Every structure is written in C-alpha cells, then in structure tokens.
C-alpha cells in the first residue's frame, strides 16, 4: 500500500500490495538501518547542497520538464558542463547513471565509497540501487527540506517496473499531502506508508504516528527515509490494511491505498504499490468501512480512491460510496475529481507499469482489463478524495455529501484539506440550529476572496 497537512509542494517533477498472509509486526525505526552510516550520509547530502532548487539550477526548467515526461536527455546534457557533489549525486540517484568510485568519494566524503555500499546505495559498478532525492514543501510548520528513499523508476531502470516496486513521491502523494488538515492531532495512522512521505508530513503536527504497510520492502525504504530526516517519532508496522492496528483508534487516518482496479487474471502484472489484491473497487470499500473501528470520536480519515460505475447490476459509483459510508456509521464528504471510461482507465495504468501502447504486450493486457470490466458491467471509473469522520455523539447531525467537479483541477489542490475540515465544522454549527437560529445567520465574504473588474 502506498500513501500521490495542507502544503504548497515544490518538488522536482522527476518523480513521476498484494493479498497474502495477514501479519502484525512492529518494526523499530532504526532496525535494519545503520544509524552511524545514515547520519554520515545525511551530513554529506546537506553539505553537497542536494536540494530541489539546486537540481533545478543544474539542468534548468527545460530539463526539469523533460524529466517529468521520462526524458533525461536535456538534464544529462546540462550536467555534462556541471561539476561538484550535487551534480554527481544527481547523475547517480536521479538519472541512474554509473559514477566512478573517485567521484562518488568526493560527493560523499564522510560516508565514503565503502559506506555507500554498506548502506546498499550503490553496487560494485557504481550504479545506484535505490532512488534517493530531495523534496521540498511548505508544511504546517513552514518550509521543509527532506530526503526521500524509494526504488529506482523506469527512467533509471530503462524498462518496466518490477512488481515489488516501492514508489517515490508522485502526483498522488502530493495530492494526499494537500488533503490532510494542518490542525494538530494527538495520534495519526499512516495506512500504507510506502516510502514514508506522509509520515513526514503528519509528523510535523502529530504527537504519535503509526505507519503500516504490507510490503517489507516498502518499510525498508520508509525506515531509511525517516532515519535520513532524523525522525524518531514514527512506529513502523507490517501487515495488511488495518490488521497491524487491531483494537486501536486514532484521531486521524491518512491513506493512498493501492486502489488501482487490476484484473485478477493470469499474465496481468501485480504491482504492490498500486494493487491491493481485491476485485474491482473492493479495497476502497474495505478501507472506508474499516475506518469506523479505528477512529476516535470526532476523528477524521483522509483518503484517495476510485469507485466503479456499473450498469443495472451496481448503479451509480458515488451512490455506492455513500452507501459504504452510511452503513459504517460515518460522516462523509466525497469529491469526484475525474471520471474515465474503462478503456481510458486501462490505458492509464497499463502505461504506468511501463508497457507501451502499440506493442503486443499492451494489446493483450488491454483485452484482459476490458474483459474484467465487462464481467462486472463497469461503464466508468470515478476517482477523487474521500473525507470521513466518526461522529462525536450518537445523536449528532450526519453529513453525507458527494459532489463532482465541473472541470479537472490543475496541479496540486493546495489547502483543500483545511478547506474541507472547515466545511465539516460549519456543518456542525449549522446542524445544531433550529429555524430561528438558522434564519439569524448572515453570510460573510471569506477573507481569501478577491475581486477582479474588467472594463
């Protein structure tokens, strides 16, 4: 599972769980991480100025935009004229190019070449064994600069991703970060932590964070991410969905579950970072319904997900999500950001795995996906945001709201988490009023409204 505080994220756009035995295993933050070597690596990255802004300076806006498309040629050409530790680290961890031992030693003088190999950063040929890059954002406490460890992507691998791939920071990660309110919380569950990015975000405004994932490999990457950023307040646990936190409740749950609808058919690749091992949209239903048992009274959950629209067998997709929420006894606010046809949805995720359109492999996979949709009568797939809340009292006025955006949002929806949180509170204030109290209310212009006049 993977988790793509409201934040204005500025991250280099080069970033672009399968079912099994239920396990509950608590993993210490530093277990499996060499703390002294990790501290030396952190010192070297900071000394090198290995930041988002520095990388943009090295290859410019054109190189940055090209990397977002999976094209490293402009960045590579720009780095030919660059020298210094940041450039060598960018070649190694971003472009996936080999770096000679002497250059690596200059880039990581405290850690050294032997230390880099001991940490599993590079192989004997000087090639990176993982993706390690800077990340910057405006978080609840202000500007943050972090380092994120994940698996090498298509650009560095030169081909399709392996099934056990641990995703780095992508669009979904940034969207989820923006969906999380910045109000402090005592305890937070990061359900499906992946590389650990959401634990860093919620850790800035939570006393205690528990981060879970079914993938041991993901927990390894998250452990390194947390250690690199000197974060020691996150408890890592291995297991499927809520099994690692059975019997526990939290003030806040955040999750980008592995919701991608994948055919359960032979020959169709199963990617741990996006496939929850269920049929159709059942993984999202399971996360929604399960939140009721793991939220404290008044606690909220902030999720990404998708839902199927079906013919006479299942009906409207948003109505199905409303039913899940209602039957779980939760408040809910669902925003559908996009709706795709089965063919468009299949194409999106087949390409995401590295299979190119027009190849025999693509044609075979597209046929399997469309057959799978047809078997359930799926006519469309909606995707967007889900905010849940456990009512603070049994007699509280319930909120069940679903809406469809008239046009797709562009970029990261900055501040949407705080906006939706304020909406929940406004609902509570209005829901408690009688007719006279409601009639006495007066609308006010929000402080962030601007006026434009054109003559």
C-alpha positions as a Markdown table, in Angstrom:
| # | Residue | x | y | z |
|---|---|---|---|---|
| 1 | Unk | 0.0 | 0.0 | 0.0 |
| 2 | Unk | 1.1 | 3.5 | -0.7 |
| 3 | Unk | 0.4 | 6.7 | 0.7 |
| 4 | Unk | 0.5 | 10.5 | -4.8 |
| 5 | Unk | -1.2 | 18.7 | 6.3 |
| 6 | Unk | -2.0 | 21.2 | 3.6 |
| 7 | Unk | 1.1 | 22.2 | 1.8 |
| 8 | Unk | 2.3 | 24.2 | -1.1 |
| 9 | Unk | 4.6 | 21.5 | -2.5 |
| 10 | Unk | 7.6 | 22.3 | -4.6 |
| 11 | Unk | 9.2 | 19.1 | -5.7 |
| 12 | Unk | 11.2 | 18.3 | -8.7 |
| 13 | Unk | 8.7 | 16.7 | -11.1 |
| 14 | Unk | 11.2 | 13.9 | -11.9 |
| 15 | Unk | 9.2 | 11.9 | -9.5 |
| 16 | Unk | 6.7 | 10.8 | -11.5 |
| 17 | Unk | 0.1 | -4.7 | -2.0 |
| 18 | Unk | -0.8 | -7.9 | -3.0 |
| 19 | Unk | -3.1 | -10.1 | -0.9 |
| 20 | Unk | -1.4 | -12.6 | 1.4 |
| 21 | Unk | -0.9 | -13.8 | 4.9 |
| 22 | Unk | -2.1 | -11.2 | 7.5 |
| 23 | Unk | 0.8 | -10.2 | 9.6 |
| 24 | Unk | 1.1 | -7.8 | 12.6 |
| 25 | Unk | 4.7 | -7.0 | 13.2 |
| 26 | Unk | 6.1 | -3.9 | 14.9 |
| 27 | Unk | 9.3 | -2.6 | 13.3 |
| 28 | Unk | 11.6 | -0.3 | 15.2 |
| 29 | Unk | 12.6 | 2.9 | 13.4 |
| 30 | Unk | 16.3 | 2.1 | 13.3 |
| 31 | Unk | 16.1 | -1.6 | 13.0 |
| 32 | Unk | 17.8 | -2.6 | 9.7 |
| 33 | Unk | 19.3 | 0.9 | 9.3 |
| 34 | Unk | 23.0 | 1.6 | 10.2 |
| 35 | Unk | 22.4 | 4.7 | 12.3 |
| 36 | Unk | 26.0 | 6.0 | 12.2 |
| 37 | Unk | 26.4 | 5.5 | 8.5 |
| 38 | Unk | 22.9 | 7.0 | 7.8 |
| 39 | Unk | 24.0 | 10.1 | 9.8 |
| 40 | Unk | 27.1 | 10.4 | 7.7 |
| 41 | Unk | 25.0 | 10.2 | 4.6 |
| 42 | Unk | 22.7 | 12.9 | 5.8 |
| 43 | Unk | 25.6 | 15.1 | 6.6 |
| 44 | Unk | 27.1 | 14.6 | 3.1 |
| 45 | Unk | 23.7 | 15.3 | 1.3 |
| 46 | Unk | 23.3 | 18.5 | 3.3 |
| 47 | Unk | 26.9 | 19.6 | 2.7 |
| 48 | Unk | 26.5 | 18.9 | -1.1 |
| 49 | Unk | 23.5 | 21.2 | -1.3 |
| 50 | Unk | 21.5 | 18.3 | -2.7 |
| 51 | Unk | 18.2 | 20.2 | -2.8 |
| 52 | Unk | 15.3 | 20.6 | -5.2 |
| 53 | Unk | 16.3 | 24.2 | -6.0 |
| 54 | Unk | 19.9 | 23.2 | -6.7 |
| 55 | Unk | 18.9 | 20.4 | -9.1 |
| 56 | Unk | 16.7 | 22.8 | -11.0 |
| 57 | Unk | 19.6 | 25.2 | -11.2 |
| 58 | Unk | 21.8 | 22.4 | -12.7 |
| 59 | Unk | 19.5 | 21.4 | -15.5 |
| 60 | Unk | 17.0 | 24.3 | -15.8 |
| 61 | Unk | 13.3 | 24.4 | -16.4 |
| 62 | Unk | 13.6 | 22.6 | -19.7 |
| 63 | Unk | 15.5 | 19.7 | -18.2 |
| 64 | Unk | 13.0 | 19.6 | -15.3 |
| 65 | Unk | 10.0 | 19.4 | -17.6 |
| 66 | Unk | 11.7 | 16.7 | -19.7 |
| 67 | Unk | 12.4 | 14.6 | -16.7 |
| 68 | Unk | 8.7 | 14.8 | -15.8 |
| 69 | Unk | 8.0 | 13.2 | -19.2 |
| 70 | Unk | 10.6 | 10.5 | -18.6 |
| 71 | Unk | 13.2 | 12.1 | -20.9 |
| 72 | Unk | 16.6 | 12.5 | -19.3 |
| 73 | Unk | 18.5 | 13.8 | -22.3 |
| 74 | Unk | 18.2 | 17.5 | -21.6 |
| 75 | Unk | 19.2 | 17.0 | -18.0 |
| 76 | Unk | 22.1 | 14.7 | -18.9 |
| 77 | Unk | 23.4 | 17.3 | -21.4 |
| 78 | Unk | 23.1 | 20.1 | -18.8 |
| 79 | Unk | 25.1 | 18.0 | -16.3 |
| 80 | Unk | 27.9 | 17.5 | -18.7 |
| 81 | Unk | 29.1 | 21.0 | -18.0 |
| 82 | Unk | 28.4 | 20.7 | -14.3 |
| 83 | Unk | 30.8 | 19.6 | -11.6 |
| 84 | Unk | 30.6 | 19.2 | -7.8 |
| 85 | Unk | 28.9 | 16.8 | -5.3 |
| 86 | Unk | 25.3 | 17.8 | -6.2 |
| 87 | Unk | 25.8 | 17.1 | -9.9 |
| 88 | Unk | 27.4 | 13.6 | -9.2 |
| 89 | Unk | 24.6 | 12.7 | -6.8 |
| 90 | Unk | 22.0 | 13.8 | -9.4 |
| 91 | Unk | 23.7 | 11.6 | -12.1 |
| 92 | Unk | 23.7 | 8.7 | -9.7 |
| 93 | Unk | 20.3 | 8.8 | -8.0 |
| 94 | Unk | 18.1 | 10.7 | -10.4 |
| 95 | Unk | 19.4 | 9.8 | -13.9 |
| 96 | Unk | 20.5 | 6.3 | -12.9 |
| 97 | Unk | 24.0 | 6.7 | -14.4 |
| 98 | Unk | 27.1 | 5.0 | -13.0 |
| 99 | Unk | 29.5 | 7.1 | -11.1 |
| 100 | Unk | 33.2 | 6.2 | -10.7 |
| 101 | Unk | 34.5 | 5.5 | -7.2 |
| 102 | Unk | 36.7 | 8.6 | -7.0 |
| 103 | Unk | 33.8 | 10.9 | -8.0 |
| 104 | Unk | 31.5 | 9.1 | -5.5 |
| 105 | Unk | 34.1 | 9.5 | -2.8 |
| 106 | Unk | 34.2 | 13.3 | -3.5 |
| 107 | Unk | 30.4 | 13.5 | -3.4 |
| 108 | Unk | 30.1 | 11.5 | -0.2 |
| 109 | Unk | 33.4 | 12.3 | 1.7 |
| 110 | Unk | 32.2 | 11.4 | 5.2 |
| 111 | Unk | 30.3 | 8.2 | 4.2 |
| 112 | Unk | 32.9 | 7.1 | 1.7 |
| 113 | Unk | 32.5 | 4.5 | -1.1 |
| 114 | Unk | 32.6 | 1.6 | 1.3 |
| 115 | Unk | 30.0 | 3.2 | 3.5 |
| 116 | Unk | 27.7 | 3.8 | 0.5 |
| 117 | Unk | 28.0 | 0.1 | -0.5 |
| 118 | Unk | 27.4 | -1.0 | 3.1 |
| 119 | Unk | 24.2 | 1.0 | 3.2 |
| 120 | Unk | 23.0 | -0.6 | -0.1 |
| 121 | Unk | 23.1 | 2.7 | -2.1 |
| 122 | Unk | 25.4 | 1.5 | -5.0 |
| 123 | Unk | 26.7 | -1.7 | -6.5 |
| 124 | Unk | 30.2 | -2.6 | -7.4 |
| 125 | Unk | 29.9 | -0.9 | -10.8 |
| 126 | Unk | 28.9 | 2.4 | -9.3 |
| 127 | Unk | 25.2 | 2.2 | -10.2 |
| 128 | Unk | 22.5 | 3.3 | -7.8 |
| 129 | Unk | 20.5 | 0.5 | -6.1 |
| 130 | Unk | 17.7 | 2.9 | -5.0 |
| 131 | Unk | 16.3 | 6.3 | -5.7 |
| 132 | Unk | 17.4 | 9.0 | -3.3 |
| 133 | Unk | 16.4 | 12.6 | -3.9 |
| 134 | Unk | 15.5 | 15.8 | -2.3 |
| 135 | Unk | 11.9 | 17.0 | -1.6 |
| 136 | Unk | 10.7 | 20.5 | -0.5 |
| 137 | Unk | 7.3 | 21.7 | 0.6 |
| 138 | Unk | 5.5 | 24.3 | 2.7 |
| 139 | Unk | 4.2 | 22.2 | 5.6 |
| 140 | Unk | 2.2 | 23.1 | 8.7 |
| 141 | Unk | 5.3 | 24.3 | 10.4 |
| 142 | Unk | 6.7 | 26.2 | 7.4 |
| 143 | Unk | 9.2 | 25.3 | 4.7 |
| 144 | Unk | 10.6 | 21.7 | 4.9 |
| 145 | Unk | 13.6 | 20.1 | 3.1 |
| 146 | Unk | 13.6 | 16.3 | 3.2 |
| 147 | Unk | 15.3 | 13.4 | 1.5 |
| 148 | Unk | 13.1 | 10.5 | 0.2 |
| 149 | Unk | 14.3 | 7.0 | -0.4 |
| 150 | Unk | 12.4 | 4.8 | -2.9 |
| 151 | Unk | 13.0 | 2.3 | -5.7 |
| 152 | Unk | 14.5 | 3.2 | -9.0 |
| 153 | Unk | 11.9 | 4.2 | -11.6 |
| 154 | Unk | 11.5 | 3.5 | -15.3 |
| 155 | Unk | 13.9 | 6.2 | -16.3 |
| 156 | Unk | 16.8 | 4.6 | -14.3 |
| 157 | Unk | 15.8 | 1.0 | -14.9 |
| 158 | Unk | 15.3 | 1.5 | -18.7 |
| 159 | Unk | 12.2 | -0.6 | -18.7 |
| 160 | Unk | 9.0 | -1.7 | -16.9 |
| 161 | Unk | 8.8 | -1.6 | -13.1 |
| 162 | Unk | 9.2 | -4.8 | -11.1 |
| 163 | Unk | 6.1 | -6.0 | -9.2 |
| 164 | Unk | 7.6 | -5.2 | -5.8 |
| 165 | Unk | 8.5 | -1.6 | -6.8 |
| 166 | Unk | 8.3 | 1.0 | -4.0 |
| 167 | Unk | 7.0 | 4.3 | -5.4 |
| 168 | Unk | 8.6 | 7.6 | -4.6 |
| 169 | Unk | 6.8 | 11.0 | -4.4 |
| 170 | Unk | 4.4 | 11.4 | -7.3 |
| 171 | Unk | 1.3 | 13.4 | -8.0 |
| 172 | Unk | -0.9 | 11.2 | -5.8 |
| 173 | Unk | 1.5 | 11.7 | -2.8 |
| 174 | Unk | 1.3 | 15.5 | -3.3 |
| 175 | Unk | -2.5 | 15.4 | -3.6 |
| 176 | Unk | -2.9 | 13.4 | -0.4 |
| 177 | Unk | -0.5 | 15.7 | 1.5 |
| 178 | Unk | -2.7 | 18.6 | 0.5 |
| 179 | Unk | -5.8 | 16.7 | 1.6 |
| 180 | Unk | -4.6 | 16.4 | 5.2 |
| 181 | Unk | -5.6 | 19.2 | 7.5 |
| 182 | Unk | -2.9 | 21.0 | 9.3 |
| 183 | Unk | -4.6 | 21.2 | 12.7 |
| 184 | Unk | -2.6 | 19.3 | 15.3 |
| 185 | Unk | -3.6 | 15.7 | 16.1 |
| 186 | Unk | -2.6 | 13.5 | 19.0 |
| 187 | Unk | -2.3 | 10.2 | 17.1 |
| 188 | Unk | -2.2 | 9.5 | 13.3 |
| 189 | Unk | -2.3 | 6.3 | 11.3 |
| 190 | Unk | -0.4 | 6.4 | 8.0 |
| 191 | Unk | -2.1 | 3.4 | 6.3 |
| 192 | Unk | 0.1 | 2.1 | 3.6 |
| 193 | Unk | 3.1 | 4.3 | 4.1 |
| 194 | Unk | 5.2 | 3.3 | 1.1 |
| 195 | Unk | 8.3 | 5.4 | 1.0 |
| 196 | Unk | 7.2 | 7.3 | 4.2 |
| 197 | Unk | 6.4 | 10.7 | 2.7 |
| 198 | Unk | 3.0 | 11.1 | 4.5 |
| 199 | Unk | 4.5 | 10.2 | 7.9 |
| 200 | Unk | 6.9 | 13.1 | 7.4 |
| 201 | Unk | 4.1 | 15.4 | 6.7 |
| 202 | Unk | 1.8 | 14.3 | 9.5 |
| 203 | Unk | 4.7 | 14.0 | 11.9 |
| 204 | Unk | 5.0 | 17.8 | 11.9 |
| 205 | Unk | 1.7 | 18.2 | 13.6 |
| 206 | Unk | 1.1 | 14.9 | 15.5 |
| 207 | Unk | 2.5 | 13.6 | 18.8 |
| 208 | Unk | 2.4 | 10.0 | 17.7 |
| 209 | Unk | 2.4 | 8.3 | 14.2 |
| 210 | Unk | 1.9 | 4.7 | 13.4 |
| 211 | Unk | 2.8 | 3.8 | 9.8 |
| 212 | Unk | 1.9 | 0.5 | 8.2 |
| 213 | Unk | 2.5 | -1.4 | 5.0 |
| 214 | Unk | 2.1 | -4.9 | 3.8 |
| 215 | Unk | 5.4 | -4.8 | 1.9 |
| 216 | Unk | 8.6 | -5.4 | 3.9 |
| 217 | Unk | 10.5 | -3.7 | 1.1 |
| 218 | Unk | 8.4 | -0.5 | 1.5 |
| 219 | Unk | 9.0 | -0.5 | 5.2 |
| 220 | Unk | 12.8 | -0.7 | 4.5 |
| 221 | Unk | 12.5 | 2.4 | 2.3 |
| 222 | Unk | 10.4 | 4.2 | 4.8 |
| 223 | Unk | 12.8 | 3.4 | 7.6 |
| 224 | Unk | 15.7 | 4.9 | 5.6 |
| 225 | Unk | 13.6 | 8.0 | 4.7 |
| 226 | Unk | 12.7 | 8.6 | 8.3 |
| 227 | Unk | 16.3 | 8.0 | 9.5 |
| 228 | Unk | 17.7 | 10.3 | 6.9 |
| 229 | Unk | 15.5 | 13.1 | 8.2 |
| 230 | Unk | 16.2 | 12.4 | 11.8 |
| 231 | Unk | 12.6 | 11.5 | 12.6 |
| 232 | Unk | 12.2 | 9.1 | 15.5 |
| 233 | Unk | 8.5 | 9.5 | 16.4 |
| 234 | Unk | 7.1 | 7.1 | 13.8 |
| 235 | Unk | 6.4 | 3.4 | 14.6 |
| 236 | Unk | 6.5 | 1.2 | 11.6 |
| 237 | Unk | 4.4 | -2.0 | 11.4 |
| 238 | Unk | 3.9 | -4.7 | 8.8 |
| 239 | Unk | 0.6 | -6.1 | 7.8 |
| 240 | Unk | -2.4 | -5.9 | 5.5 |
| 241 | Unk | -4.7 | -2.9 | 5.9 |
| 242 | Unk | -5.9 | -2.4 | 9.5 |
| 243 | Unk | -4.6 | -5.7 | 10.8 |
| 244 | Unk | -1.4 | -4.2 | 12.3 |
| 245 | Unk | -3.6 | -1.8 | 14.4 |
| 246 | Unk | -6.3 | -4.1 | 15.5 |
| 247 | Unk | -8.2 | -2.7 | 18.5 |
| 248 | Unk | -6.5 | 0.7 | 18.3 |
| 249 | Unk | -8.1 | 4.1 | 17.5 |
| 250 | Unk | -6.6 | 7.3 | 16.1 |
| 251 | Unk | -7.5 | 10.9 | 15.8 |
| 252 | Unk | -6.6 | 10.9 | 12.1 |
| 253 | Unk | -6.1 | 8.4 | 9.4 |
| 254 | Unk | -4.3 | 9.2 | 6.1 |
| 255 | Unk | -4.1 | 6.8 | 3.2 |
| 256 | Unk | -3.5 | 6.5 | -0.5 |
| 257 | Unk | -4.5 | 2.8 | -0.6 |
| 258 | Unk | -3.5 | 0.6 | -3.5 |
| 259 | Unk | -6.8 | 1.2 | -5.2 |
| 260 | Unk | -5.9 | 0.6 | -8.9 |
| 261 | Unk | -8.5 | -1.8 | -10.3 |
| 262 | Unk | -6.5 | -4.7 | -11.7 |
| 263 | Unk | -7.8 | -7.9 | -13.3 |
| 264 | Unk | -7.3 | -11.0 | -11.2 |
| 265 | Unk | -6.2 | -12.9 | -14.3 |
| 266 | Unk | -3.1 | -14.9 | -15.3 |
| 267 | Unk | -0.5 | -12.9 | -17.1 |
| 268 | Unk | -1.6 | -9.5 | -15.7 |
| 269 | Unk | 1.3 | -7.9 | -13.6 |
| 270 | Unk | 0.5 | -7.2 | -10.0 |
| 271 | Unk | 2.3 | -4.1 | -8.6 |
| 272 | Unk | 2.4 | -3.9 | -4.9 |
| 273 | Unk | 2.5 | -0.1 | -4.8 |
| 274 | Unk | -0.9 | 0.2 | -6.5 |
| 275 | Unk | -2.7 | -3.2 | -6.3 |
| 276 | Unk | -4.5 | -4.3 | -3.1 |
| 277 | Unk | -5.2 | -7.8 | -4.3 |
| 278 | Unk | -9.0 | -7.3 | -4.3 |
| 279 | Unk | -11.6 | -7.5 | -7.1 |
| 280 | Unk | -12.8 | -4.1 | -8.5 |
| 281 | Unk | -13.0 | -1.3 | -6.0 |
| 282 | Unk | -13.3 | -3.6 | -3.0 |
| 283 | Unk | -10.1 | -2.3 | -1.5 |
| 284 | Unk | -11.6 | 1.2 | -1.2 |
| 285 | Unk | -14.8 | -0.1 | 0.3 |
| 286 | Unk | -12.7 | -2.1 | 2.9 |
| 287 | Unk | -10.7 | 1.0 | 3.8 |
| 288 | Unk | -13.8 | 3.1 | 4.2 |
| 289 | Unk | -15.8 | 0.6 | 6.2 |
| 290 | Unk | -12.7 | -0.3 | 8.4 |
| 291 | Unk | -12.1 | 3.3 | 9.4 |
| 292 | Unk | -15.1 | 3.3 | 11.7 |
| 293 | Unk | -13.4 | 0.8 | 14.0 |
| 294 | Unk | -10.1 | 2.8 | 14.1 |
| 295 | Unk | -11.2 | 6.4 | 14.5 |
| 296 | Unk | -11.7 | 8.1 | 17.9 |
| 297 | Unk | -15.0 | 10.0 | 18.3 |
| 298 | Unk | -14.7 | 13.1 | 16.1 |
| 299 | Unk | -11.6 | 11.6 | 14.4 |
| 300 | Unk | -11.2 | 12.0 | 10.6 |
| 301 | Unk | -9.8 | 10.0 | 7.7 |
| 302 | Unk | -8.4 | 11.5 | 4.6 |
| 303 | Unk | -8.1 | 9.1 | 1.6 |
| 304 | Unk | -7.7 | 8.9 | -2.1 |
| 305 | Unk | -9.6 | 6.3 | -4.1 |
| 306 | Unk | -11.6 | 5.3 | -7.0 |
| 307 | Unk | -15.0 | 3.6 | -7.5 |
| 308 | Unk | -16.8 | 1.8 | -10.3 |
| 309 | Unk | -19.9 | 2.9 | -12.1 |
| 310 | Unk | -21.9 | -0.1 | -13.1 |
| 311 | Unk | -24.9 | -0.9 | -15.2 |
| 312 | Unk | -28.1 | -2.3 | -13.7 |
| 313 | Unk | -26.0 | -4.6 | -11.5 |
| 314 | Unk | -24.5 | -1.9 | -9.4 |
| 315 | Unk | -25.6 | 1.6 | -10.4 |
| 316 | Unk | -24.0 | 5.0 | -9.7 |
| 317 | Unk | -20.5 | 5.0 | -8.4 |
| 318 | Unk | -20.9 | 7.8 | -5.9 |
| 319 | Unk | -24.1 | 6.3 | -4.6 |
| 320 | Unk | -22.1 | 3.1 | -3.8 |
| 321 | Unk | -19.5 | 5.1 | -1.9 |
| 322 | Unk | -22.3 | 6.9 | 0.0 |
| 323 | Unk | -23.7 | 3.5 | 1.0 |
| 324 | Unk | -20.4 | 2.3 | 2.3 |
| 325 | Unk | -20.0 | 5.4 | 4.4 |
| 326 | Unk | -23.6 | 5.4 | 5.7 |
| 327 | Unk | -23.6 | 1.7 | 6.6 |
| 328 | Unk | -20.3 | 2.2 | 8.5 |
| 329 | Unk | -22.0 | 4.9 | 10.6 |
| 330 | Unk | -19.6 | 7.7 | 9.4 |
| 331 | Unk | -19.9 | 11.2 | 8.2 |
| 332 | Unk | -18.5 | 11.6 | 4.7 |
| 333 | Unk | -17.6 | 14.1 | 2.0 |
| 334 | Unk | -16.6 | 12.7 | -1.3 |
| 335 | Unk | -15.3 | 14.8 | -4.2 |
| 336 | Unk | -15.0 | 13.1 | -7.6 |
| 337 | Unk | -12.1 | 14.7 | -9.4 |
| 338 | Unk | -12.2 | 12.7 | -12.6 |
| 339 | Unk | -14.2 | 10.0 | -14.4 |
| 340 | Unk | -12.7 | 7.7 | -17.0 |
| 341 | Unk | -14.1 | 5.2 | -19.4 |
| 342 | Unk | -12.9 | 1.6 | -18.9 |
| 343 | Unk | -10.6 | 1.9 | -22.0 |
| 344 | Unk | -9.0 | 5.2 | -20.8 |
| 345 | Unk | -8.6 | 3.8 | -17.2 |
| 346 | Unk | -7.0 | 0.6 | -18.5 |
| 347 | Unk | -4.6 | 2.6 | -20.8 |
| 348 | Unk | -3.6 | 4.9 | -17.9 |
| 349 | Unk | -2.5 | 2.1 | -15.6 |
| 350 | Unk | -1.0 | -0.3 | -18.3 |
| 351 | Unk | 1.3 | 2.6 | -19.3 |
| 352 | Unk | 2.0 | 3.4 | -15.7 |
| 353 | Unk | 3.6 | -0.1 | -15.4 |
| 354 | Unk | 5.9 | 0.7 | -18.3 |
| 355 | Unk | 4.1 | -1.2 | -21.1 |
| 356 | Unk | 4.0 | 0.9 | -24.3 |
| 357 | Unk | 0.9 | 1.4 | -26.4 |
| 358 | Unk | 1.1 | -0.4 | -29.8 |
| 359 | Unk | 3.1 | -3.4 | -28.5 |
| 360 | Unk | 1.7 | -6.9 | -28.5 |
| 361 | Unk | 2.0 | -6.9 | -24.7 |
| 362 | Unk | -0.1 | -3.8 | -24.4 |
| 363 | Unk | -2.8 | -5.2 | -26.7 |
| 364 | Unk | -3.0 | -8.4 | -24.6 |
| 365 | Unk | -3.2 | -6.5 | -21.3 |
| 366 | Unk | -5.9 | -4.1 | -22.6 |
| 367 | Unk | -8.0 | -7.0 | -23.6 |
| 368 | Unk | -7.8 | -8.5 | -20.1 |
| 369 | Unk | -8.7 | -5.3 | -18.4 |
| 370 | Unk | -11.7 | -4.6 | -20.7 |
| 371 | Unk | -12.9 | -8.2 | -20.3 |
| 372 | Unk | -12.7 | -7.8 | -16.5 |
| 373 | Unk | -14.7 | -4.5 | -16.6 |
| 374 | Unk | -17.3 | -6.1 | -18.8 |
| 375 | Unk | -17.7 | -9.0 | -16.5 |
| 376 | Unk | -18.9 | -6.6 | -13.7 |
| 377 | Unk | -20.8 | -4.3 | -16.1 |
| 378 | Unk | -18.5 | -1.4 | -15.4 |
| 379 | Unk | -19.3 | 1.6 | -17.5 |
| 380 | Unk | -16.9 | 4.2 | -15.9 |
| 381 | Unk | -14.4 | 4.6 | -13.1 |
| 382 | Unk | -14.5 | 7.7 | -10.9 |
| 383 | Unk | -11.6 | 8.9 | -8.7 |
| 384 | Unk | -11.0 | 11.6 | -6.2 |
| 385 | Unk | -11.0 | 12.4 | -2.5 |
| 386 | Unk | -12.8 | 10.9 | 0.5 |
| 387 | Unk | -13.0 | 12.6 | 3.9 |
| 388 | Unk | -14.6 | 10.5 | 6.7 |
| 389 | Unk | -15.4 | 11.4 | 10.3 |
| 390 | Unk | -16.6 | 9.3 | 13.2 |
| 391 | Unk | -19.5 | 11.3 | 14.8 |
| 392 | Unk | -18.6 | 12.6 | 18.2 |
| 393 | Unk | -22.0 | 11.8 | 19.6 |
| 394 | Unk | -24.7 | 9.2 | 18.6 |
| 395 | Unk | -27.3 | 12.0 | 18.1 |
| 396 | Unk | -25.0 | 14.3 | 16.0 |
| 397 | Unk | -26.4 | 15.5 | 12.7 |
| 398 | Unk | -24.9 | 13.3 | 10.0 |
| 399 | Unk | -23.1 | 14.6 | 6.9 |
| 400 | Unk | -23.2 | 12.6 | 3.7 |
| 401 | Unk | -22.1 | 14.8 | 0.8 |
| 402 | Unk | -20.9 | 13.8 | -2.7 |
| 403 | Unk | -20.0 | 16.1 | -5.5 |
| 404 | Unk | -18.5 | 16.1 | -8.9 |
| 405 | Unk | -16.0 | 18.7 | -10.1 |
| 406 | Unk | -17.2 | 20.5 | -13.2 |
| 407 | Unk | -13.7 | 20.5 | -14.6 |
| 408 | Unk | -10.5 | 18.8 | -13.6 |
| 409 | Unk | -8.3 | 20.6 | -11.1 |
| 410 | Unk | -4.9 | 21.6 | -12.4 |
| 411 | Unk | -1.9 | 20.9 | -10.3 |
| 412 | Unk | -1.9 | 20.1 | -6.6 |
| 413 | Unk | -5.1 | 21.3 | -4.8 |
| 414 | Unk | -3.3 | 23.5 | -2.2 |
| 415 | Unk | -5.2 | 23.9 | 1.1 |
| 416 | Unk | -8.1 | 21.6 | 0.2 |
| 417 | Unk | -7.6 | 19.7 | 3.5 |
| 418 | Unk | -8.1 | 22.7 | 5.7 |
| 419 | Unk | -11.0 | 23.8 | 3.5 |
| 420 | Unk | -12.9 | 20.5 | 3.8 |
| 421 | Unk | -12.1 | 20.4 | 7.6 |
| 422 | Unk | -13.6 | 23.9 | 7.9 |
| 423 | Unk | -16.6 | 22.6 | 6.0 |
| 424 | Unk | -17.2 | 19.8 | 8.5 |
| 425 | Unk | -17.1 | 22.3 | 11.3 |
| 426 | Unk | -19.5 | 24.7 | 9.5 |
| 427 | Unk | -21.9 | 21.7 | 9.1 |
| 428 | Unk | -21.7 | 21.0 | 12.8 |
| 429 | Unk | -22.6 | 24.6 | 13.7 |
| 430 | Unk | -25.5 | 24.8 | 11.3 |
| 431 | Unk | -26.8 | 21.3 | 12.0 |
| 432 | Unk | -27.3 | 22.2 | 15.7 |
| 433 | Unk | -29.5 | 25.3 | 14.9 |
| 434 | Unk | -33.3 | 25.5 | 14.9 |
| 435 | Unk | -35.2 | 27.5 | 12.2 |
| 436 | Unk | -34.8 | 30.8 | 14.2 |
| 437 | Unk | -31.1 | 30.3 | 14.7 |
| 438 | Unk | -30.6 | 29.4 | 11.1 |
| 439 | Unk | -32.6 | 32.5 | 10.0 |
| 440 | Unk | -30.4 | 34.7 | 12.2 |
| 441 | Unk | -27.2 | 33.8 | 10.4 |
| 442 | Unk | -25.7 | 36.2 | 8.0 |
| 443 | Unk | -23.3 | 35.3 | 5.1 |
| 444 | Unk | -19.9 | 36.9 | 5.2 |
| 445 | Unk | -17.3 | 37.2 | 2.4 |
| 446 | Unk | -14.4 | 34.8 | 3.1 |
| 447 | Unk | -11.1 | 36.5 | 3.7 |
| 448 | Unk | -9.4 | 34.9 | 0.8 |
| 449 | Unk | -11.9 | 36.1 | -1.8 |
| 450 | Unk | -10.5 | 38.5 | -4.4 |
| 451 | Unk | -12.4 | 40.8 | -6.8 |
| 452 | Unk | -11.4 | 41.4 | -10.4 |
| 453 | Unk | -13.0 | 44.0 | -12.6 |
| 454 | Unk | -12.5 | 44.3 | -16.3 |
| 455 | Unk | -13.5 | 47.4 | -18.2 |
